[in-house]
Amino acid sequence: MKPHKKWQALGLKAKFTIVIVCLVWVPVIAFAVLFFQGKQESLLKEASQALELELQDTSTQLAAYVDSINMSTQLFLSDTSLIDFLERVSADEEMTTEKIRNFYKETIASLERLIYNNPYLYQIRVYADSDTMQEMMPVLYRMSRMEKLSWAEEEAGWDGWHFDYEDTLFDTGANDSGEKIASCVTRIESYGYGEIGILEVAISMETLFSGLYEQSNDQWHCFVDEDGTIYFGEDESDVHLEQAEHIFAEISPEDTGAAQISTVHFDGARVLVGSFYSKGLGGTWYSIYDLGTVTDQLNQVCSLVFSTIAVLLLLLTWVINRLVNRMLKGFYTVLGTVREVQKGNLDARVPEAAVLLSDETAELALQVNKMLDHINELMEENIHREVLAKNAEIRSLQNQINAHFIYNVLESIKMMAEIEERYEISDAVTRLGRLLRYNMYWTSGTVTVREEIEYIRNYIALMNLRFDYEIYLSENLPEIVLQQKIPKMTLQPIVENSICHGIEQMAEDTNIYVKGFIQEGDCILELTDAGNGMNEERLSWLRKKIAGTVEIADTCTEKKEMKNPDADIFPKRQSEDHGFRGSRKEEAEGSGTGSASDRTVGSKTSDSGIGLKNVQDRIRLTFGPAYGIEIASREGCYTKVRIRIPVEKG
């Protein structure tokens, strides 16, 4: 028998065992060859990433210290009182004791608080070029005292940064602790007097370069200034100095401020070097990490891994054989269930024993059961959806029947009025029918401005039936505005507010002016009434309400805080008077003042500003957050509501 036929004659169990055993040996051998190199590169990469993060933190910390010192320097240099005093000292001007005392209380005390409020600073000192000036510690000193500091020995080297020196300003041993400090020195110059002093802003070396004082056997740091001087902190050693000189000879950091990571070989060992240039300090920070410990740990890990692999290979064949037996047992169980489903038995499920197995077959069995359950659920949902669709069709038909019934009744009333020659009633019924038809048919969420204005005409005409005065709708709407789309029932709540709370209390003929125009690519609709308007307090509250910055629960509190409570501004109207023309006038004569858009704070249905807030939300939901409504008002004059929508070009 040929080899390929022998292979085909083997069972699935034997094939799985042979293939898995062979495939395992290949990656094991490859792993043995590549493991050490890959692990070494991985550890080197991790060390480089950790060092880079450390350099970024150090760079950020140094930048913060430099910014703090520069800010303190600028505050001192911009203090006009200090500069004026130094100019007087430079000019040998005699000052009274009272002036000196006032200068100390007003200027020196303020600068001293600035120093103490900055936890990073060691001290800020100003040195004046005078031997007779009265010193005002701890801020103002004579120039002769500054000469006791080490950096003052060479005049050319005063400006800029000075590192790692002791505070020898006083002979009393004030800095006996040996604390080293660094400072930024700046000359104080005046336009009329030239150099009038020296400003020293000092910070502790341990604060500025905290990393220099956190050395370890594997990692140490140093800072090199622009003159090439190396600063190690407290743990300077000949080994570190020798390594630093070797590193500087091989690495030339760029003055970009970005962290740079390099690998250098020193005495047969790999050393990881990280550096960055600090522009504010004018020097380079170095972090040196010895990889010798990492290499030793890697060798130990490799020995352990190879020993483990040798043991695992001996157990491999036995384990694989047991796993194949267990895996195929569950597989055939799942296959039997699938065959049952193919016969049409959708209630068939994989037995629980196969589901409880701890390998991929168990997951397959579980997923098959879930799939079958999901199929049954989808079938039930599909049946339920069809039932709901039928019910929706029936309800839609019922709504149409009800709407047609109302329209037919209104047509009958209209015909009766025309027979009786009551044409006012006939026209009113016609307008009412149009309003109902507009409200009940929502084929789309948006309508044209033309359709909305037609609805407003009918609404105002019906409202005029109730009053013995006329409300006129004045329109200034170009054709392009009439063609624009807006959310349905956008204008009606605004017009209703104008009538109920701005015009009705006046009880006299008036206008509602509707104006439209195009501005900066947007369509603007303005509705203005000549009503009572509102005061600034109420207008501010209403704007916040529409913007959503006032919660509905805050309405009661807001109403209690207002000078004119809503109960006085909008008294309750008697529902039984709504059907009689002129009753609103009698009610309005004792109702006080109101507002065209103040319905949101004065009526039972709009106490909390829901009406205009809903209009705002619908506009923004349709067109986006850049659009909406704005309100302007003047008490006793008018209220204007401006609507902004995008222009839809046909």
C-alpha positions in Angstrom: 0.0 0.0 0.0 1.3 3.4 -1.0 2.2 5.9 1.8 -0.6 8.4 0.9 -3.1 5.5 1.0 -1.9 4.4 4.3 -2.4 8.0 5.6 -5.9 8.1 4.2 -6.7 4.8 5.8 -5.9 6.1 9.3 -8.7 7.3 11.5 -9.2 10.9 12.5 -7.9 10.1 16.0 -4.6 8.8 14.7 -4.2 11.6 12.2 -4.7 14.3 14.9 -2.1 12.6 17.2 0.6 12.3 14.5 0.1 15.9 13.2 0.1 17.5 16.6 3.2 15.7 17.8 5.1 16.6 14.6 4.0 20.2 14.7 5.0 20.7 18.3 8.6 19.6 17.7 9.2 22.2 15.0 8.3 25.3 17.1 10.2 23.9 20.1 13.4 23.7 18.1 12.9 27.1 16.6 12.0 28.5 20.0 15.3 27.0 21.4 17.3 28.8 18.8 15.5 32.2 18.8 14.5 32.4 22.4 17.6 34.0 23.9 17.9 36.6 21.1 14.2 37.5 21.2 14.1 37.7 25.0 17.2 39.9 25.1 15.8 42.3 22.6 12.5 42.4 24.4 14.2 43.2 27.7 16.3 45.8 26.0 13.2 47.4 24.5 11.4 47.4 27.8 14.4 49.0 29.5 14.6 51.6 26.7 10.9 52.4 27.1 11.1 52.7 30.8 14.2 55.0 30.5 12.4 57.1 27.9 9.4 57.6 30.2 11.8 58.5 33.0 13.5 61.1 30.8 10.2 62.6 29.8 9.2 62.9 33.5 12.6 64.5 34.3 12.3 66.8 31.3 8.8 67.9 32.4 9.9 68.4 36.0 13.0 70.5 35.0 10.8 72.6 32.6 8.4 73.3 35.4 11.2 74.4 37.7 12.7 76.6 35.0 9.3 78.2 34.2 8.7 78.9 37.9 12.1 80.5 38.3 11.7 82.5 35.1 8.2 83.7 36.2 9.6 84.8 39.6 12.4 86.6 37.8 9.9 88.5 35.6 7.8 89.4 38.6 10.7 91.0 40.3 11.9 92.8 37.2 8.5 94.1 36.5 8.0 95.5 40.1 8.0 99.2 39.5 8.4 100.0 43.2 11.5 97.9 43.4 13.0 99.3 40.2 12.3 102.9 41.4 13.9 102.2 44.8 17.0 100.7 43.1 17.3 103.8 40.8 17.2 106.1 43.8 19.9 104.0 45.5 22.0 104.1 42.4 21.6 107.8 42.2 22.7 108.1 45.9 19.4 109.9 46.7 18.7 110.3 50.3 15.5 108.8 51.5 13.7 109.4 54.7 13.1 106.7 57.3 9.4 106.9 56.6 9.9 106.2 52.8 12.2 103.3 53.6 9.7 101.9 56.1 6.8 102.2 53.6 8.9 100.6 50.9 9.6 97.6 53.2 6.0 97.2 54.2 4.5 97.6 50.8 7.1 96.1 48.4 9.6 94.0 50.3 6.9 92.2 52.4 4.9 91.5 49.2 8.0 90.0 47.5 8.8 88.0 50.6 5.3 86.5 50.5 5.9 85.6 46.9 9.1 83.7 47.8 7.5 81.8 50.7 4.4 80.9 48.6 6.6 79.1 46.0 7.7 75.8 47.6 10.3 75.2 44.9 12.4 78.3 45.6 15.4 78.4 48.0 15.6 82.2 48.0 15.3 85.3 45.8 17.8 88.1 46.4 18.3 91.5 45.0 21.8 93.1 45.2 22.0 96.9 44.9 25.2 98.7 43.9 25.5 100.6 47.2 27.6 100.4 50.3 25.4 102.6 52.4 21.9 101.3 51.6 20.1 99.7 54.4 19.7 96.0 53.7 16.2 94.5 53.9 16.5 90.8 54.5 15.7 88.4 53.1 15.2 90.2 49.7 17.4 93.3 49.4 21.2 93.3 50.0 24.3 95.3 49.2 26.5 94.3 46.2 29.5 93.8 48.5 27.7 90.9 50.2 27.1 89.2 46.9 30.8 89.0 46.4 31.0 86.3 49.1 29.3 83.9 46.7 31.5 81.7 44.5 29.9 82.6 41.2 30.5 86.3 41.8 34.3 86.0 41.5 34.2 86.7 37.8 32.0 89.5 36.7 31.7 88.2 33.1 30.1 85.1 34.5 27.3 86.7 36.5 24.4 86.3 34.0 22.8 82.9 33.5 22.7 79.7 35.6 25.2 78.7 38.3 25.2 75.2 39.8 26.3 73.3 42.8 27.5 76.1 45.1 27.0 76.7 48.8 25.2 79.7 50.3 28.1 81.7 51.8 26.2 85.0 51.9 26.6 85.3 55.7 29.6 84.6 57.8 27.4 83.2 60.6 27.2 79.7 59.1 23.6 79.9 58.1 24.1 77.1 55.7 26.1 74.7 57.8 24.2 71.7 56.4 26.3 72.0 53.3 23.2 72.1 51.1 24.1 72.9 47.5 22.1 75.3 45.5 21.6 76.5 41.9 20.5 79.9 40.8 19.6 82.0 37.8 21.3 85.4 37.9 20.0 88.4 35.9 21.3 91.9 35.7 18.7 94.6 36.6 19.0 97.5 34.2 17.3 100.9 34.0 16.9 103.1 31.0 18.2 106.2 32.8 20.8 104.6 35.1 22.1 101.5 33.3 22.8 98.6 35.6 21.2 99.2 39.0 21.4 95.7 40.6 21.7 91.9 40.4 18.8 89.5 40.8 19.5 86.0 42.1 16.7 83.4 42.0 18.0 80.3 43.8 16.7 76.7 44.1 18.1 73.7 45.9 20.2 71.3 43.8 18.4 68.4 45.4 15.1 70.0 44.3 16.1 70.9 40.8 18.0 67.7 40.1 16.4 65.1 42.4 17.6 62.3 40.1 21.2 63.1 40.9 20.5 62.1 44.5 18.7 58.9 43.6 21.7 56.8 42.4 21.8 53.0 42.5 24.3 50.3 41.4 22.5 49.7 38.1 21.5 53.3 37.3 23.0 56.7 37.9 22.5 60.2 36.5 24.6 63.3 35.7 24.1 66.8 34.4 26.5 68.6 32.1 26.3 72.4 31.7 27.3 74.4 28.6 30.9 74.7 29.9 31.3 70.9 30.1 31.2 70.7 33.9 29.7 67.4 35.1 27.4 67.3 38.2 26.9 63.9 39.9 25.1 64.8 43.1 26.4 63.2 46.3 27.6 59.8 45.0 30.3 60.8 42.5 32.8 58.0 41.9 35.8 57.5 39.6 33.9 54.7 37.8 31.0 57.0 37.0 33.4 59.7 35.8 35.3 57.2 33.6 32.0 56.0 32.1 30.8 59.5 31.6 33.9 60.5 29.7 33.6 57.4 27.6 29.9 58.1 26.8 30.5 61.7 25.9 33.2 60.7 23.5 30.7 58.4 21.6 27.4 60.3 21.9 26.7 63.9 20.8 23.1 64.7 21.9 21.1 67.1 19.6 19.9 70.3 21.0 16.3 69.5 20.2 15.0 68.9 23.7 13.7 65.4 22.7 14.8 62.3 24.6 17.5 60.2 22.9 18.3 56.6 23.7 21.6 54.9 22.8 23.5 51.7 23.6 27.2 52.0 24.4 29.6 49.1 25.2 31.9 49.8 28.3 34.3 47.2 29.6 32.6 44.4 27.7 29.1 45.3 29.1 26.2 47.0 27.4 25.2 50.3 28.9 21.9 52.0 28.0 22.3 55.8 27.8 19.4 58.3 27.8 19.8 62.0 27.3 18.0 65.2 26.6 19.0 68.9 26.2 17.4 71.4 28.5 17.2 74.7 26.7 16.1 76.5 29.9 19.2 75.3 31.9 21.6 75.3 29.0 22.8 71.8 29.6 22.3 68.1 29.0 20.8 65.5 31.3 22.2 61.9 31.2 20.7 58.7 32.6 23.0 55.7 32.5 21.5 52.2 33.0 23.9 49.2 33.3 22.3 46.1 31.5 24.6 43.6 33.2 22.0 42.7 35.8 19.4 42.3 33.1 21.7 39.9 31.1 22.3 37.8 34.2 18.6 37.5 34.9 18.1 36.5 31.2 20.6 33.7 31.4 18.9 32.3 34.5 15.5 32.4 32.8 16.8 30.7 29.7 18.3 27.8 31.8 15.0 27.4 33.5 13.0 27.4 30.3 15.2 24.8 28.6 15.0 22.5 31.5 11.2 22.8 31.5 11.0 22.2 27.8 13.0 18.9 28.2 10.5 17.6 30.8 7.5 18.8 28.8 8.6 17.0 25.6 8.6 13.7 27.5 5.0 14.1 28.5 3.8 15.6 25.2 2.8 12.4 23.4 0.8 11.0 26.3 -1.0 14.3 26.9 -1.8 14.8 23.2 -3.3 11.3 22.9 -5.6 11.9 25.9 -6.7 15.3 24.6 -7.4 14.0 21.1 -9.6 11.2 22.6 -11.6 13.7 24.7 -11.8 16.3 21.9 -13.2 13.9 19.3 -15.7 12.4 21.7 -17.4 15.7 22.0 -17.0 16.5 18.3 -19.0 13.4 17.3 -21.7 14.3 19.8 -22.1 17.7 18.2 -22.1 16.2 14.8 -25.0 13.9 15.8 -27.0 16.9 17.0 -26.4 18.8 13.7 -27.7 15.8 11.7 -30.9 15.7 13.8 -31.5 19.4 13.0 -31.0 18.7 9.3 -33.8 16.2 9.5 -36.1 19.0 10.8 -36.0 18.5 14.5 -35.4 22.1 15.8 -35.8 20.9 19.4 -32.6 18.8 19.3 -29.8 20.0 21.5 -26.3 18.9 22.3 -26.3 16.9 25.5 -25.1 18.6 28.7 -22.1 16.2 29.0 -20.6 17.5 25.8 -21.2 21.2 26.9 -19.4 20.6 30.2 -16.1 19.5 28.5 -13.2 21.9 29.0 -11.9 22.3 25.4 -13.0 24.0 22.2 -15.5 21.3 21.5 -17.4 22.3 24.6 -17.6 25.9 23.2 -18.7 24.6 19.8 -21.5 22.5 21.6 -22.5 25.6 23.6 -22.6 27.8 20.5 -24.7 25.2 18.6 -27.2 25.2 21.4 -27.3 29.0 21.5 -27.7 29.1 17.7 -30.7 26.8 17.9 -32.3 28.7 20.7 -31.7 32.0 18.8 -33.4 30.5 15.7 -36.4 29.6 17.7 -36.5 33.1 19.2 -36.2 34.7 15.8 -39.1 32.6 14.5 -41.3 33.6 17.5 -40.3 37.3 17.1 -41.1 37.2 13.4 -44.6 35.9 14.2 -45.0 38.5 16.9 -43.8 41.2 14.5 -46.4 40.2 11.9 -49.1 40.4 14.5 -48.1 43.8 15.6 -47.9 45.0 12.0 -51.5 43.8 11.5 -52.6 45.5 14.7 -50.9 48.8 13.6 -52.7 48.6 10.2 -56.0 48.2 12.0 -55.3 51.1 14.4 -54.2 53.3 11.5 -57.5 52.5 9.7 -59.4 53.4 12.9 -57.7 56.7 13.2 -58.5 57.6 9.6 -62.1 56.7 10.2 -62.2 58.9 13.3 -60.5 61.8 11.4 -63.0 61.5 8.5 -65.9 61.5 10.9 -64.7 64.8 12.5 -64.2 66.4 9.1 -67.6 65.2 7.9 -69.3 66.7 11.0 -67.5 70.0 10.5 -68.6 70.1 6.8 -72.2 69.5 7.9 -71.9 72.4 10.5 -70.4 74.6 7.8 -73.3 73.8 5.4 -75.9 74.5 8.1 -74.3 77.9 8.8 -74.2 78.8 5.1 -77.9 77.8 4.7 -78.7 80.1 7.7 -76.4 82.8 6.0 -74.1 82.7 9.1 -71.0 83.1 7.0 -68.8 84.1 10.0 -69.5 80.7 11.5 -69.0 79.0 8.2 -65.5 80.6 7.8 -64.6 79.8 11.4 -65.6 76.1 10.9 -63.5 76.1 7.7 -60.4 77.4 9.5 -61.0 75.0 12.4 -61.1 72.1 9.9 -57.8 73.2 8.4 -56.2 73.5 11.8 -57.4 69.9 12.7 -56.2 68.5 9.4 -52.8 70.2 9.8 -52.5 68.7 13.4 -53.7 65.2 12.7 -51.8 64.4 9.5 -48.0 64.0 10.2 -46.7 62.6 7.0 -43.3 64.2 7.8 -41.6 65.9 10.7 -40.9 69.0 8.7 -43.1 71.4 6.7 -42.4 74.6 4.7 -42.6 78.0 6.2 -45.5 78.7 3.9 -47.5 75.9 5.4 -46.7 76.9 8.9 -47.7 80.5 8.2 -51.0 79.4 6.7 -51.6 77.5 9.9 -50.8 80.6 12.0 -53.3 82.7 9.9 -56.1 80.3 10.7 -55.1 80.1 14.3 -55.1 83.9 14.7 -58.4 84.2 12.9 -60.0 81.7 15.3 -58.4 83.5 18.3 -59.9 86.8 17.1 -63.4 85.3 17.4 -62.9 85.3 21.2 -61.9 89.0 21.6 -63.6 92.3 20.9 -60.3 93.6 19.5 -58.3 92.4 16.5 -54.9 90.8 16.3 -53.3 91.4 12.9 -50.6 89.2 11.4 -48.1 91.3 9.5 -45.8 89.4 7.1 -42.6 90.2 5.4 -41.5 86.9 4.0 -39.7 86.6 0.7 -40.3 83.6 -1.5 -37.0 81.9 -0.6 -37.9 82.0 3.1 -41.4 80.6 2.5 -39.8 77.6 0.8 -37.6 76.7 3.7 -38.3 73.6 5.8 -38.9 73.8 9.6 -40.1 71.3 12.2 -43.9 71.2 12.2 -45.6 73.3 14.9 -42.6 75.5 15.5 -44.3 78.9 15.2 -47.6 78.0 16.9 -46.2 77.8 20.5 -44.5 81.2 20.1 -47.6 82.9 18.7 -49.7 81.4 21.4 -47.4 82.8 24.1 -47.5 86.2 22.4 -51.3 86.2 22.5 -51.9 84.7 26.0 -49.1 86.5 27.9 -48.2 89.6 25.9 -51.3 90.8 24.0 -54.3 89.5 25.9 -53.6 91.5 29.0 -53.6 94.7 26.9 -57.0 94.1 25.3 -56.5 96.4 22.3 -55.9 96.1 18.6 -52.3 95.1 18.0 -49.9 93.3 15.6 -47.8 90.2 15.5 -45.0 90.9 13.0 -43.4 88.0 11.2 -40.2 88.8 9.3 -37.8 86.5 7.4 -34.5 87.0 5.7 -31.2 85.3 4.8 -28.2 86.1 6.9 -24.7 84.6 6.5 -26.0 81.4 4.8 -28.8 80.9 7.4 -32.5 81.6 7.3 -33.8 83.9 10.1 -37.4 84.1 11.2 -38.4 86.9 13.6 -41.7 87.0 15.5 -42.3 90.3 17.3 -45.3 91.3 19.3 -46.2 94.7 20.7 -47.1 93.3 24.0 -46.1 93.9 27.6 -42.5 92.5 27.3 -40.6 91.3 30.3 -38.0 92.6 32.7 -34.3 91.6 32.6 -34.6 89.2 35.5 -37.3 87.2 33.9 -35.7 87.4 30.5 -32.4 86.1 31.9 -34.2 83.2 33.6 -36.1 82.3 30.4 -32.8 82.3 28.3 -31.2 80.0 30.8 -34.3 77.7 30.7 -34.2 77.5 27.0 -30.4 76.8 27.0 -31.0 74.0 29.5 -28.9 75.5 32.3 -31.9 75.7 34.7 -33.5 72.5 35.8 -37.2 72.1 35.9 -37.0 71.4 39.7 -35.5 74.9 40.1 -38.7 76.6 38.8 -40.4 76.9 42.1 -37.4 78.3 43.8 -36.9 80.8 40.9 -40.6 81.9 41.2 -40.2 82.5 45.0 -37.1 84.7 44.4 -38.7 87.0 41.8 -40.0 90.3 42.9 -43.4 89.9 41.1 -44.6 86.3 41.6 -46.2 84.5 38.7 -49.5 84.3 40.6 -49.8 88.1 40.4 -48.6 88.4 36.8 -50.7 85.6 35.3 -53.9 85.1 37.3 -55.9 82.0 36.7 -58.5 82.3 33.9 -62.0 80.9 34.2 -62.5 78.1 31.7 -66.2 78.8 31.5 -65.5 82.2 29.9 -63.5 80.8 26.9 -66.5 80.5 24.7 -67.7 84.2 24.9 -66.3 87.0 22.8 -64.8 89.8 24.9 -64.4 87.9 28.1 -60.6 88.0 27.8 -60.6 91.8 27.8 -62.5 91.9 31.1 -60.0 89.4 32.5 -57.0 91.2 31.2 -57.9 94.5 32.7 -57.0 93.2 36.1 -54.2 90.9 35.2 -51.1 93.1 35.4 -48.2 92.7 33.1 -47.0 89.7 31.0 -44.6 88.7 28.3 -44.9 87.3 24.8 -42.7 84.4 25.6 -43.1 84.4 29.3 -45.6 81.6 29.2 -42.8 79.3 30.2 -42.8 80.8 33.7 -46.4 81.8 34.1 -49.0 79.2 33.1 -49.9 75.8 34.4 -48.9 74.1 31.2 -45.7 76.0 30.7 -44.5 76.9 34.2 -41.2 75.3 33.7 -40.4 76.6 30.2 -41.1 73.3 28.5 -42.9 75.0 25.5 -40.0 77.0 24.2 -37.4 74.5 25.4 -39.2 71.8 23.3 -39.1 74.1 20.2 -35.4 74.7 20.8 -34.7 71.0 21.2 -36.7 70.0 18.1 -34.8 72.6 15.9 -31.4 71.4 17.2 -32.4 67.8 16.8 -33.4 68.5 13.2 -30.6 70.8 12.1 -27.8 70.6 14.7 -26.6 72.6 17.8 -25.7 75.7 15.7 -29.4 76.5 15.2 -32.2 77.3 17.6 -34.1 80.3 19.1 -33.1 83.5 20.7 -35.3 85.9 22.8 -35.1 89.7 23.2 -37.6 91.8 25.1 -38.2 95.2 26.7 -40.7 95.6 29.5 -43.8 97.5 28.4 -42.7 97.5 24.7 -42.2 94.3 22.9 -40.9 90.7 22.8 -39.0 89.3 19.9 -38.3 85.6 19.2 -35.6 84.9 16.5 -35.4 81.4 14.9 -32.3 80.4 13.0 -32.4 77.5 10.6 -30.1 76.5 7.7 -31.0 77.5 4.2 -32.2 74.7 2.0 -31.4 75.5 -1.6 -33.7 73.9 -4.1 
